[in-house]
Structures are given as C-alpha cells and as structure tokens.
C-alpha cells in the first residue's frame, strides 16, 4: 500500500506492495525458432561470411543464396549452435550443398 506521512508530504511504498509486484511479474518464454547461441569460437564464421557476401552481391535477394544459407545452417547444427532439424523442413528441399554438387561432377567416368 502507498503510505503518506502527514508532516513531510512524502509518499513511500511498503514492502508488501513491492513483494506482490515482483511475484506477479510476467514470465517470458524464448521463441521456438529464430534465437540461437552466438558462434563465439567462429566455427561457422567462414560460411556466414560467404552467405553475407552472396546476399550483398545479389542485392539481398535470399533466393539467390539458398545454397550458402543451407550450408551455414547445416554448420550451425553440426556444431550444436542450433537445434538439429531436417533442412527439407526449413525450406531447403531440393537444394544440394555446393560440396555435393562439386563431388557429383567428379564421379563421371
């Protein structure tokens, strides 16, 4: 409760009100997707830089950089910087990594 002192005209909040307000503070929950740890050790830095360069070269058109995006997310999953998920479920169905497409041309006999 708010208490007034007649002599000074000051108001103060009692401890009961402070305690109740703190107990009733809303609790937040993290988002299901879109939030993941930073890459403090730079495990995927090269792939991130390649992806960002691709975006810049293509006027930030994400569709032009889907291979780089896929490789970056795969690196993050491999290094436990985000939850492992099937890349097809993340919208990369039919998008092969550049490593797979580079190796497939070597297999021709």
C-alpha positions as CSV (number, residue, x, y, z in Angstrom):
1,X,0.0,0.0,0.0
2,X,1.1,3.6,-0.5
3,X,1.5,5.4,2.7
4,X,1.7,9.1,3.2
5,X,3.5,10.9,6.0
6,X,1.5,14.0,7.0
7,X,4.5,16.0,8.3
8,X,6.7,15.8,5.2
9,X,4.2,15.2,2.5
10,X,6.3,12.3,1.1
11,X,4.9,9.1,-0.1
12,X,6.5,5.7,0.1
13,X,5.7,2.1,-0.9
14,X,5.5,-0.5,1.8
15,X,7.5,-3.8,1.4
16,X,4.2,-5.7,0.9
17,X,3.4,-3.9,-2.3
18,X,7.0,-4.4,-3.6
19,X,6.9,-8.1,-2.9
20,X,3.5,-8.6,-4.6
21,X,4.6,-6.7,-7.7
22,X,7.7,-8.8,-8.1
23,X,5.8,-12.1,-7.6
24,X,3.2,-11.1,-10.2
25,X,5.8,-10.1,-12.9
26,X,5.0,-11.8,-16.2
27,X,7.3,-14.7,-17.1
28,X,8.6,-14.7,-20.7
29,X,9.4,-17.8,-22.8
30,X,12.0,-18.0,-25.5
31,X,10.8,-18.2,-29.1
32,X,10.6,-21.7,-30.7
33,X,12.8,-20.6,-33.6
34,X,14.9,-17.6,-34.5
35,X,17.0,-17.5,-31.4
36,X,20.2,-19.4,-31.0
37,X,23.6,-19.1,-29.4
38,X,26.3,-16.9,-30.9
39,X,29.2,-18.5,-32.6
40,X,31.8,-17.4,-30.1
41,X,34.5,-19.7,-31.5
42,X,34.0,-18.8,-35.1
43,X,33.2,-22.4,-36.1
44,X,30.8,-21.2,-38.9
45,X,32.3,-17.8,-39.5
46,X,33.6,-18.6,-43.0
47,X,30.2,-19.9,-44.1
48,X,28.4,-16.9,-42.6
49,X,30.8,-14.5,-44.4
50,X,30.2,-16.4,-47.7
51,X,26.5,-16.2,-47.2
52,X,26.6,-12.5,-46.3
53,X,28.8,-11.7,-49.4
54,X,26.3,-13.6,-51.6
55,X,23.5,-11.5,-50.2
56,X,25.3,-8.3,-50.9
57,X,26.3,-9.4,-54.4
58,X,22.7,-10.3,-55.2
59,X,21.1,-7.1,-53.8
60,X,20.0,-9.1,-50.7
61,X,17.8,-11.5,-52.7
62,X,17.8,-14.5,-50.4
63,X,16.6,-16.9,-53.1
64,X,19.9,-16.4,-54.9
65,X,21.9,-17.5,-51.9
66,X,19.9,-20.6,-50.8
67,X,22.9,-23.0,-51.1
68,X,25.1,-20.7,-48.9
69,X,22.2,-20.4,-46.4
70,X,21.8,-24.1,-46.3
71,X,25.5,-24.7,-45.7
72,X,25.6,-22.1,-42.9
73,X,22.6,-23.6,-41.1
74,X,24.0,-27.1,-41.5
75,X,27.3,-25.9,-39.9
76,X,25.4,-24.4,-37.0
77,X,23.5,-27.7,-36.5
78,X,26.7,-29.8,-36.8
79,X,28.4,-27.6,-34.1
80,X,25.3,-27.6,-31.8
81,X,24.7,-23.9,-32.2
82,X,21.1,-24.6,-33.1
83,X,18.7,-27.5,-32.8
84,X,19.1,-30.1,-35.5
85,X,16.3,-30.2,-37.9
86,X,15.7,-31.7,-41.4
87,X,16.8,-29.0,-43.8
88,X,13.8,-30.0,-46.1
89,X,11.5,-28.9,-43.3
90,X,13.3,-25.5,-43.2
91,X,12.5,-24.9,-46.9
92,X,15.7,-26.3,-48.5
93,X,14.0,-29.2,-50.2
94,X,15.8,-29.9,-53.5
95,X,18.7,-27.6,-52.6
96,X,22.0,-29.5,-52.6
97,X,25.1,-28.1,-50.9
98,X,27.9,-27.0,-53.1
99,X,30.1,-29.8,-51.8
100,X,27.7,-32.4,-53.0
101,X,27.3,-30.8,-56.4
102,X,31.1,-30.4,-56.7
103,X,31.6,-34.0,-55.9
104,X,28.9,-35.3,-58.2
105,X,30.7,-33.8,-61.3
106,X,33.9,-35.8,-60.3
107,X,32.1,-39.1,-60.3
108,X,31.5,-39.1,-64.1
109,X,33.5,-41.8,-65.8
